[in-house]
Amino acid sequence: MHSRPREVPRGFSFVRATILGSSLLLVAYILCGFHLELAFILTQMTGSEIRRKFLDFFVQQKERPHKEVHSSSLVPANDPTLLFTNAGMNQFKDVFLGLEKRDYSRATTSQKCVRAGGKHNDLENVGFTNRHHTFFEMLGNFSFGDYFKKDAVAYAWELITSKEWFGIDKGKLYVTIFKGEAGVERDIEAYDLWVGQGVPKDRIFEMGLKDNFWQMGDTGPCGPCSEIYYDMGPAASDQGHADCAFPCDCGRYVEIWNLVFMQFDRDLSGKLNPLPKPSIDTGMGLERVTAVLQGVISNYETDLFTPLVKRAAELTGTSLTKELEKEAKAKSAASLRVIADHSRAATFLISDGVLPANDGRGYVLRKIIRRAITHGRLLGQTKPFLHQMVLAVRDLMEDAYPELKGTAERVSQNLLMEETRFAHTLDVGLEKLEELLKNSTDRLAGAEAFKLYDTFGMPLDFIQDAARDQGIEFDQAGFDRALEEQKTRARASWKGGAKQTANPAYQQLPKSVFEGYRQTRSDGCEVLAIIHNGQGARELKAGESGEVILDHTPFYADSGGQVGDKGWFYSDDHNTVIAEVTGCYSPIQGVRAHQVIAKQTLRVGDKVDAVVNADVRQSTMRNHTATHLLHAGLREVLGKHVKQAGSLVAPNHLRFDFSHFTAVEDEELQDIEDIINKEVLRNQIVETITDVPIDEAINTYHAMALFGEKYGDKVRVVRIGDFSTELCGGTHTGATGEIGLIKILKEGSVSSGVRRVDAITGLGSLAHFRKDHELEGVVSAFASPTLPQRTRKDGAPSDEAAQASPAEALKAEFEKKDAEIKRLTRELDQARMKSASSSTANIGDQIKDVKGVKVLAHRVDNLERAQLRTLVDQLRDKIGSGVVVLGSASNGNVSLIVGVTKDLTGRVQAGKIIGPVAQKVGGKGGGRPDLAEAGGKDAAALDAALAEVYTVVDSLLGS
């Protein structure tokens, strides 16, 4: 049965459009007298389709073949200058700096980014504006000395305006160029290129250094940029502008693409030198361009967010009405947006190895998580819910980021643990807020409010509302000062050092041929370059230190946690040592710098025999292969959520950091040790497979990619039977039996959610067992190897005495001694307390009347704080009404306690008495009106401090 078609009223225009690939019939009509703004409806792309279309534009076209490069981790690899990956160019930074060479000169990416800390800390705006996010995706195309402005401008204009691609209305676009400033010329070339693309001159605007000149740091590559803006219409203005013109910053005109033209290299003096090969770096925010193409004002109204907003509403029990979805200023809508945004950031950050912590990246993550949880509470949800958002993020984004399929469970567990921990923290914070408001007469101090915001995760508006409800003024200026101080500290924590462009002496060199996988000696190596005191040199004289680059070498350079090789350079007589090699590293990709101390004069052009210390190399290889076994063993015993979070492979030991929620029990460590040593005893072949495409390595070989490592298109796979398969460029044993034995030394915490194992192998294990054997002899002489008689399973005593291991015997002896010490300590405490109580039996002479108040100041040495509290309670009861001050000196330290009976706290408070008294002994303290405590370091001044008590009380009582 067909429903009756809706009658079109007179005065309406009716537009019907069939959407390609969709069964939806869209009908648009307007009331007579209104302007018809939409004459026809085009096919609307999804956010995922827009991402794919951008990449395809650069990848599939014959005239512009770019290499599609997968997004790098949110944790920048080998870059201490960045808190998080915050732009598409981050993973190519070393390429732009000349530190790394790749086998392609054009690339395109969709890069996951986070801006929520340090310089880009605008966390409080997220959820309350249309376009602020913590996590976002940056679409980009890059040229490494290949094409430049002409092609970059042409590509950009075609992609966004061609009906074949994005088809954005040219009449709504504006372009900016660099106007020339501070001695840098106007970018006339960019202006002419935009005009050549047909952009009207009145839509090309010129901006200064702040807006249209980009630089990587204080030094290095930099250059002018051009930005493309889209007019979202008057409705997008957050200031209600109906007829403003570009470049008004009211929110109506939105930057959708930034084209950076890297054409200069700024040196230490600030001079701009032309780059020999200018490059291109562009960035287009996926969320912004999706809003444009889907015809909505807010990024949160795109299909990149609406499923997450809907799920957040379900989990918090919020009614999601159309009005709520579109009303950015509604608090409930803002809270849902916060949860949607922050769930994306938390999911991707934890997936990439960041875990909640009290500093660094983990601190920012914790703030993001806690802000989302708090906004859930503002919506009425007090139970854990954020961990369930992970699955919604995974389902929405797993096609573009397939790694989420394997990490979602681990991410969810981490979030649940953080939610549980924060529930307690927030309860404490609420109590502190109530206490602050109760003690604030007319104003809530901004610094105190910031502590609630920073430590307990309370949203600023929540604190402000609570103060307003109590009729208390909020100190916004004080809060802002505290916030700025915190930002300064965060920036200082991650200031690092700006990366410099590669030393020209390195940049011009060919790659060093690495022969160390097959051998530890290479003869006839030519000295290509020498660096001495940071400068290129022709020679190193005997006794001088420097860096030497050879055309081929067996020396492994620091990489992947494995330390560089050590060894020697021999002269061409194959017998004379001319330099000692103390280490090896790669200043730029493919070039190996040998850190040497010359024994004889060494010159550029000389031929040397490069010889690695084989004993050191073999020890390092044993530890590296053992690290792979340890990783696999941890995952087998503890679970597949275990991921490497850092490592050190040195000749004398190995250290392995991994993600795990709790301490590893001794029994679990023993199981891990047993499992990996069985693999050693099996003497499994350690297979290395080279030049494997990265996708094949991960999808076919199921190799694990390791934390913090950058991988190229072709990788090296290290496989140990069916037990372990990892991507690795390090040196390894030929078979597991060469390891000898793996001994786990200790396990402990590195940070929240990250554990560390230290272990040794080979001769290191032998040395360790020898020390244990020596210790066993000492223990046997000290402790009896016989334990108390054991009990049979049926409950009857066993006929055989229990023979203890040295460890058990020593433990039993320690427990016995510990029990004896505790007994003696109790007796000593009782004796001291008895002595102190006796000393106060006749205290009448020490009690003074101060303005009608009885005051007692008394010294009782060698008492603990708890004993002092007990004694002060006894004395308060004894005098009935008054002030009691006790001081105790022990081992050079001073403890003070002040007790005021309840009837006097309106006249004199314990906290005000303790301060000036504590100052006399070099300390400070505080507490409640009826009880306060303090500590000090000047025991010699204790008597004088106690004598001062009466004067202090007198001054506080006034007249």
N, C-alpha and C positions, 0 to 999 in steps of 0.2 A: 504494500500500500504506500503510495507516494504522498508526502505532505504537501499541502497547498503552498505554492510559491508565494513569497512575501510580495505584497502589492507595493509598487513604487509610487510614493505620493507625488502629486503634481508639484513642479518646481524643483525636483531632484534630478541630478544627472547620475546616471548609473554606469559604472565602469566594471567590466568583467575581464579577468585575466587568468589564463591557465598557467600554472607554475610548472616548469619543466621538472620532471622527476618526482612530482608530488601529486597526490590525488585531491589536495585541498583546493577548493574553489573560493577565491578571495573576491569579496564584493566591497567596492568603495563608493560611497555616495555622500553628498553634503547638502545641508539645508540651503534653500534659496537665499541668496544675500551673502553667504559665506564665500571666501575665496577657495577655489579648488587648488590645493597644493600638490596633490598626487594624481596625475593624469593616467598613469599606468603603473603597474607593480612588476618589478623585475624579480627574477629568481634570487632568493636570499640564501647566501652561503652560510654554512655553519662556521664556527671558529676554527674547528679542525680542518675544514676545507680551505679556509683562508690561509692557514699555516702551510698546508700542502701546496697551494697554488703559488704562494710566494717562492717556495723552494723550487718548484717545477719551472717557474719562469727563468731561473738562472741555471738550472741543471739540464733541462730537456732541449733547449734551443741550440741549434748547431752553431749559430754565430756568437753565442756567449756561454760556452761550456764551463760551468763552475763545479768544483768538487763539493758535494754535500757532506758536511762534517757534523757528526752527532754532537749534541750539547755536551759540554764538559761538566764536571762536578761543580756544585755550589761552593765547595771548598777549593780555592785556587791552588793549583799544584805548584809547589816550589816558589811561592810568591808571598813573602811575609808582609808586603805593603798593603795587602787587601784583607779585609775581614771576610767578605763573601764575594763570589763572582757577581758583579753588578753591571756587566755590559757584555755584548757579544764579542768584543775584541779581546777580552781578557785571556782567552785560551790561545790567542795568536800574539800575545804581547811580546814574547821572545822572538817571534818571527819579525815583527816590526822593528825590534831593537837590534836585529842582526845577530841574536844569540842562538837562533835555531833556524835550520833550513828544512824545508818540506819539499816533497816531490810534486807539488802543485803550486800555481801562482794565483789562482782564483778560487774563492771558497764562498759558500753560503751556509747559514746555520739558522736554527731556531734555538736560542740559548736560554736556559732557565736562569733567572737572576733573582737576587734578594737585595733589597735596600732597606735596612732597618737598624743600622748602627753607625756610629761615627759621623762622618760628613753627611751621609744620606739618612739621618735619623729623623723621620717624620711620622713616627709610629702613631702618635696621637691623632693624626689626620685621617688615618685609614678607617674606612667605614662611614665617615662623615662628609666625604667629598665624592665626586663622581669618578675621580681618576687616580687617587692615591692607593698604592698597594705595597705590601711587603714582598710578596712573590709575584713575578711577572715574567713574560717571555719576550725576548728581544729577537726580532727577525733581522737578518743582516746579510749584506754581500760585501766581500773583501777582495782587494787586489794588492798583492805583495810585489810591488814594482812592475806590475803588468799594465793594465789600463789605468787611465787617470780621469780627470774631470769630464772630458767630453763624453766618454762612454757612461760614466756614473750618472751624469745628468740625464742622458738619453734613456738609460735603463729605467731610472726612477720615474720619469714622466710617462713612459710607455706603460709601465706596470700599473700605475695608479689611475691612468685616464683611459687606456684602451678598453673598448667594450669586450675584447677577447679576454681581458684579465680582470682588473678590479672595476673599471668603468666609472670612476668617480667623476662627478660633474666638475669640469674645469672652472666653471663660474663660481665655485665655492672654495677654490684653492688660492693660497697666497704663498709666496716664496721670499725667503730672506737671504741676504749675502753679507759678507764682511765689508764694512764701510771704510776700513783703513783707520788705524789708531796706533799710538805709541811707537811710531816709526815703522810700522808694518803697512805696506801699501794696500789700497783698496783692491778687492778681488774683481777686477774688471773682466777677467776671463769667465768667471762664473756668471756674471751679469749677462755677457754676450751669449753664453750658451743657453741660458734660460730664455732669453729673447728669441734665440734661434729655434727653440722648441715651441714657440708660439705663445709664451706667457706674456700677457699684456704688461707694458712697462709700469703701469700704475698699480700692478699687483706684485711688483718686486720691491721689497723694502730693504734698507741697509741698516745693519746693527753693528755695535762695537765689540770690543774684546770679551766683555762679560757674556754676551749671548752667542756670538758667532766666531769665536776663535777657540780651538780645542788644543789641550796639551796633556800628555800622559803624566807629567810630573814637572818638577822644577827644571829638569833637563830632559833631553830626549826628543823623540818625534813629536811634531805639533803642526798646526796649520789652520787655515780658515775653514769654515763650514757653511753649508747652506741648509736651511730648514724649510720643510713644506708644512703648511698649516691648512686646516679645514675649518670652514665656518659652520658651526653646529646650529646656528640660528639663535634668535633672541631668547628662546626658551631655555637655552643652556647657560645664560648669564646668571651667575650667582649673586649679582648686584642689581638685578632687575633692569639692566640696560635694554631698551627696546630698539635703539637706533645707533649704537656705538659702531665705530669703524676700526678696522685692523690698524695697529696691533694692540688694541685694548686687551688688558689681562684679566677681564672679568669672568673668564671661563668659557666665553662663546667661541673663541678661536683656539683650536687645539692643535698642537704640534703632533704630526703623525709620522714624520720621517726626518732624520738628521743625516746629512751626507758630510763626512769629515774628509777634507783633502789634506793628507799628510805630505807636506812639501818642504818642511824645514826640520833641522835638528838643532835644538837649543843647547849650547855648550855651557860650561860652568860659569862663564863670564856673562851669560845672558844673551850672547850673540846668536842670531838665527842664521844658520848655514843651510843652503839648499841641499836637500837630499839627492844623492845621485840617482835613486830610483823612487820617485814619489809613489805613494800608496793611497788606497781608498779604504775607509772604514765607515760603514753605514749602520744605522739602527732604527728600526721601526717597531714600536710597541704593539704586540699582537692584540692586546686588550683594547687599545685605543682604535686601531684600524677596524677591528671587529664591530665596535660601537658605531663607527661611521657607516660601514657596509650593511649593518643590520638596522640602521635608522633609529637608533636609540641614543639618548643623551648620556646616560650613565653606563660605564663599563659593567656595572653590576647587573644591568638589565640584559646583557648579552648571554648567549647560551654557554659561555665559558664559566658563568657564575650562577645562573638561575637554578640549575640542579642542586648546587651546593647550598644556596639560600633555602631552597625548599626542604632539603634534608636537615638543615640546621633548625628550621621551624618545627619539623616533626620531632626531633630529638629534644627540643626545649619546650614542646607543647604550646607553641605560638601559633595563633591564627594568622595565616598568610593571605591577607586580602589584597586586591589590586591596589587599593589606596596605600597599603603598607609597603608593597613592593616598590612603588614609585615615589614615596614621600621620604626623601633623603634625610630630612630633619627629624623625622619621627624617631624617638629613641629606640623603640623596638626594632625598627627597620635597620637602624645603624648597627645595633647589636648583632642582628643576623648577618649583616655584611661583614662585620668584624670576624665573626666565627667562620664564614665562608672563606674570606681572604686568609686568615691565620691558619686555617686547617690545611690550605695549600702549602703555605710556607713551612709549617711544622712537618708535614708529610715528606716534602722533598728534602728538607734539611736533615732529618733523621735518616732518611733513606741514603743520603750521601755521607753518613758517618758522624754527623754532629749530634751531640747528646746534651741534654740540659745540664748546666753547671753554674758556678758562681762567678765565672770570669770568662773573658774572651768570647768566642763564638757561642759557646754553650750558655753564656749569660744572656745574650740577645735572644737565643731560642727560648730560654726559660721565660723571658719577658713576653714574648709573642704568645706562648702557650698559656701563661697565666692571665694575660689580657683577654684571650678568647674564653677561658673558663669563667672569668669574672663577668663577662658580658652574658654568658649563659646563666649565671646566677641572677643577673639583673632581669632576665626573662623568666625567672622562677625555677630554673633547673639547678638543684643542689646536688644531684647525683652525677657521677662521672658520665660524660657523653662525648667528649671531644675525640676519644679514641675510635668511636664509631664513624666519625667523619672521614677517617682514613680510607675506608672502603669506597665511599662516594667519590673521593678524589681519584683513587685508583681507577674506578670504572669510567670516570670522565676522561682521564688523561693517559691511560695505559697504551693506547695505540701510538701516541707520539713518544712516550717514555716507557717502553716495555719492562724496564728494570723494576717498575713499581709492582709488577706481578709477584716478583720474588721477595720484595722487602716489606710489603704491606703488613704482614702479620707481625714482624719484628717492630715496625713503626707503631702499630696499634698497642703492643705490649708496653713499649716505652712510654707512650702517652698515658696509658691507664695508670702506670706507676707514678708518673708525674702528677696526674690529677689527684690521686690518692694522697700524695705527699702535700700537695697544695691545699687540699681541703682543710687539713690541720693548720697550715700556715695562715690561711685566710680567716679561720675562726679566731686565731690569736690576734690577727690584724684588726678584726672587728672589735674585739675587746679593747685593744689599744686606742682605736678611734673613739670609742665611747668614753674611755678614760681621758683622752685629750680634750674632747668636747666638754666633759664635766669640769675639767680644771681650767678651761679657757673662759675668762669672764666676758670678754667682748670681741676677741680676735683669735683665730686659729693660725698659729705661726706657720708660714710657708715651708720652712725647713723641716718642721715636724711632719707636716702633711706629705712632703716629698718622701720621707722615710716610709710612710705607709704605701705610697705609690711605687717606690723602687723596691723595697724589701718584701712587701706583702702583696704586691700586684693589684692594688686597688685603683680603679680608673679615677682620673682627676675629677670628672663630672660627678661621680658618686660621692667623693669627699666633699666637693663644693655643695652638693644638694643636702648632705647631712648637716653641714655647718649652717646653711641657710634655714633649714627646718628648725634648728635650735636658736635662730636669731643671732648667730655669731658671724662676724665679718671674716671672710677668707683672705689671707695674705697672699694674693696672687704674685706680687713682685718677689716676695721671698721664695715662693715655690719656683718661679722662673729662674731665679739666681741659682738655686740648688740644682735644677735641671741642667742648666748650662754648665755648671761645674762638673756634673756627671758626664755630660757629653765631652767635655774637655779631657776628662780622665780616660774616657773610652777612646778618643782619638789618639791620645798619648800612648795608650796600650798597643795601638796598631799602627803607630806612625812608621815604624820600620825605617827603611832607607829606600828612596826612590831608585828604581833600577836604572842603571846607566846603559847607554848603547855600548855594544861590544867594543873592546879595544881593537882599533884598526889592524893591529898586528895579527889578531886572531881572525878578524872578518875576512881577510884576503887569502886565508890559507885553505888548501883543500882538506877534505876529511882525512883523519888519521885512520889507516887500515888497522882494524883490531884483529890480532891473531891469537889472543889469549884463550879462546875456547879450545884450541888444539895444542897449544904449546906454552911454555913459560920462558922461552928464549927466542929472540929474533936477532939475527946477525945483520950487519950492514945497514943499520937504520940511519937515515940522514937527518941531521939537525936542521929543521926548517926555520925555527925561530927561537929566540931567547928573550925572556922578559925578566928584567932586573929592576927592582924598586918601582914596579908598575909601568915601566917604559921599555920599549923595544931596545935590545942591545945586540952588539955583534959578538960579544964573548962574555964568559964568566971566568973570573980568575979563581985560583985555588983559595978555598975558604969562604967564597961568596955563595949566597943562596939565591935561587931564582927558579924560573919555570922554563922547561924545555919542551918543545913540540917536535915530535918525530914523524916521518912520513908513514911508518908502520911500527907497531908496538904490541908486545904481549901484555902490557900493564892494563889491568881493569881499573876503570875510573869510578869514584864514588857514585853509586846509583842504586835505587831500590832498597835502601837500607844497608847494602853491603859496602863496607869501607874499601877504599882503593888499595891496590897492591903496593908493596915495598920491594926494594931490590937494589940493583946497581947498573951503571953503565960501564962497559969495558971498552978499552981502546981497540983499534983494529988489529992489535997483536993478540987479541982474544984472552989476554992474561992480566992486564993492568987495569985496576979500578980507577976511572977518572971522575966518577960522581956517584954519590949515594942517593938513591931515590927514597924519599921519606913518605911519599904519597902521590896520588894521581887523581885528577878531577877533570870535568869537561866545562871549560869556560863558555863554550858555545857547542851546540849539538854537533857531534861527529869529530870534534877536535879534542885531543887528550893532552892536558898539560901535566907534565911530570914535575913534581916539586923536588928539587935537588939541592944538595950541598956539593959544590965542586971540589974534587981532590986535586985535579990538575986543570990547567986552562982548557976551556971547552968553547968552541967557536961554531958559528952558523956555517953549515956546509960540511962539518965533520961527519964521519961515519962512526957509529958506535954499535956495540952489541948490547941490546937491552935484555937484562936478565932479571926475572922475578924471583924473589925469595920463595922457593918452592915449598918450604916447610910452613911458612906463614900462609901461603895460598891454600895449601891442602887443609890447614886448620879452618880457614875461612869457608872453604867449600863444604867441609863436614857440617859446620854450623848452619850454612845456608840450606842444604838439603834437609837437615834436621828441622829447620824452621817450617818447611813445607809439610813435613810429617806432623809436626806439632799442631799446625793449623788444622789439618784434617782430623787429628785425634781430638782436638777440642770440639770440633763440630759434631763428631760422632758421639761423644759422651755428653756434652752440654746442650746440643741442639743446633739446627741449621741457621739459627739467628746469629750465631757467632760469625763476625766478620773482622778481618784484620783492621786495626786502627793505628798502625805504626810498627816499625821494627828496627832493630839494629843487629847487623851480622858482622861481628868482629872475629879476629883469630882466636881470642881467648874465651869468648862467651857469646851467647845470643840472647836477645831480649825481644819479646813479642807482646804487643798490645792488641787487645781484642774487645769487641762489644759483648757485654754480659751484664746481667742485672744485679747479681749477688756474688759474694765471695765463693770461690770454688772450694768445696769441702776436701779434706785430706783424702778421703776415700776416692773422690772423683779424680784428684790429681794422680793417685796411684793407678787408677784404671787407665788414665790417659798415658801415663808413663809405660804401663804394661803393653798397651796397644801399639804405641809407636816403636817400642823396642822389639816387638814381634816382627814388625815390618823391617827393622834393621837386620834381624836374624834370618829373615827370608832372603836377604841379599837381592832384593828386587832391582832390576835394571832401571836406571834413571834415564829416561828417553827425552831427548830434546828435538823438537820439530820447528824448523825455522821458516821464515817468510810465509806465515799463515795469515790470510786475510782476517782482520779483527772480527768480522761477523761470523766467519766460519769457526774461529777459535772459541767464541762464546757459545754459539748455537749448536755446533757439531761436536766439538771436543768437550763442551761444557766446562771450559777453563774459567777459573775465578780471576776476575780483575781485582787488583789490590788497591787499598786506600792511598790516595794522594799521588798516584802515578799517572803520568801522561802516556798514552799509547798512540802509535802511528797507525797507518792503514794496514801495515804488515807487522806481525808480532811473532814472538818466540814462545812456544809452549813447552813447559817442562812437565812430564807425566811420569808418575811412579806407579806402575801397574794400574789397578782399578782404585787405588787408595787416594791418590792426590793428582789433580791436574790444575796448573796455574799458569797465568801469563807471567813470564819472568825473563829478564835479560842477564841474570847473574850466573856465576860459575858454580858448578855442582859436581858431586862425586859421580863416578861412573855407575856405581851400584850402592844400595843402602848399606850393605855390609861394611863399606869403607868408613862409615861413621863411627863404628866401634860400639858405642853405647851412649844413650842420651839420658842425662840426669837432670831432672827438674830441681832447681835449688829453692825457689820461693815463688809465691803468688801473692799479689796485693792489688790495691786500688790505685789508679792513676787519677781518675776523676769520676764523676757520677756516670755510671753505666759503662765505664771502661776499666778493664782489668789488665794486669801485666804479669807475664811469666818470664822468669830468668832461668836459663839452662846452660849446660855445658856438654861437650861431647869429647870423644877420643881421649887424648892424653889428659885433657882437663878433667874428665870423669875419673881417670885413674888416680890423679893427684888428690881429688876430692875423697875417694874411697880410702886412700892412705891416711889422710887426716882423720877420717871417721874411725879408722882402725886404731890410731893413736889415742883418740878420745875414748874409745871403748876400753882401752887398757887403764886409763885414768879413772873412768867411771867404775870399773870392776873393783879397783882398789878402794874406792870411796864408798860405794853402795853395795849392799848384799844382793847377789843375783837371785836370791830365793824370795818369792812372794808368799803371803799367807796361803794356807792350805785351800785349794779350790774345792768347789762343790760339784758333784756329779749331776747329770740332767735329772735324776730321780730325787734330787734334794739331799742325798746322803753325802757326807764328806768323802773326798777322794783319798785313796791310800797314798797317792804320789804327791810329793811337794811340787808346787808350780815353779818351773824354771823360768825366770824372767829374762827378757832381752836387756842389754845395758840401758837402753832408753827407758824401759819400763821400771827398771830398778832405780835409775836416777830420779824418775818422776815420783816414785813412791817415797824416796828419801826426801825429796823437796817438799812433798805434801806433809810429810811428818814434821819437818822443820818449820814449815809454814804454820801448821796448827799450833806448834809450840810458841812461835813468835806472836801469833794472834792472842794466845792465852796470856802471855806475859804482857802484851800491850794493853789488854783489858784490865789486868791487875794494876798496871802503872796508871792508867787513866782513872781508875777508881781511887787509887791512892792520891793522885793529884786533886781530884774533885773533893775528896774528903778533907785534904789539907786546905784547899781554897775555902770550903764551907766553914772549916774551923776558924780560919783567919777572919771571917766575917761575923763570928759569934758575938763579939763585943764591938759593934761598929757605931755605937751611940756617939762616941767622941768625934767621929769623922763626919757625922751628919751636921750640916750647917743650915741655918735658916736664912734663906735669901728672899727678902721681901715677902715673907709669909709662906715660902715654898721650901720644903725639906730637900736638900741636895746632898748626894753622896758620890764622892769620887774615890775609887779604890783600885789598887794594883794587885793583880793575881797572875803571876807568871806561869808559862808553860801550859796554858789551857788552849784547847782547840775552840774554833768558832761555836760549834754546837754546845760545848760545855759552858762557854760564856753566856750563850742565850739562856741556858737552864739556870745559871747562877743569877743573871739579871732578873729573871722572872721571880726567883725566890726572894730576892732583895726588895723588889717592888711590892710583893705581897707583905713582906716584913715591915716596911715603913708605912704601908697603907696608901699614902698620897705623897708623891714627890718625883724627883729625878734621880736616876741611878746611872753613873758612868763608870765602866770598868775598862781597864787597860791590861794587856798581857804581852810580855816580851818572850820570844822564843827563837833561838838561832839567829839573833840579830834583827828579826822582823817584829813588827808591832801589830797587834789587833786591838781595835777599840769597839765598844758597843755602848749605845745610849738607850735607856728605857725611860719612858715617861708614862706615868699612870694616866688612865683614860680621862679622869676628871680634870686634868691640867692641859690636855692637848690644844684647848682653845686659847690658852695663854702662852704656851711655849711648846715648840715642836722638836722632836728628837733630831730630825734632819738638819735643822738650823744650828743645833748645838754641835753636832759631829764635825761640821765643816771646819770651823776655826781651830778646833782641838786637833783634828787630823793634820792640819797644816803644820802644826808644831813638830810633828814627827815625820814630816816629809811625805804626807799622803793625802788622800781625799776619800770621800765616801758619801753616802746618802741613804735614804730609806723612807719609811712611813712616819707619820707624826708621832706615833707611840714607840717606834723601834727603828734605830738606824745603826749601820755598821760602817767601819772604815779600816783601812790598812795603812801601814807606814813602814819606813826603812831605818828610822833613826831611833834605836832602842834607848840610847843615852838620854834622849830628850823626853822620855815617857813621863818621868816624875813631874817635870816642869809643865808638861801638857795637861796632866791631871790636876795640877794646882791651879791651872788657868780656868778650869771648868766653872768655878764659882763666879768668876768675873764675867764669863760668857753668858751664863744664865741670868746674872744680874742685868746685863745690858739688854737682853732679849725681853725681860719682864718690864723694862722701862720704869716710868714713874707711877 
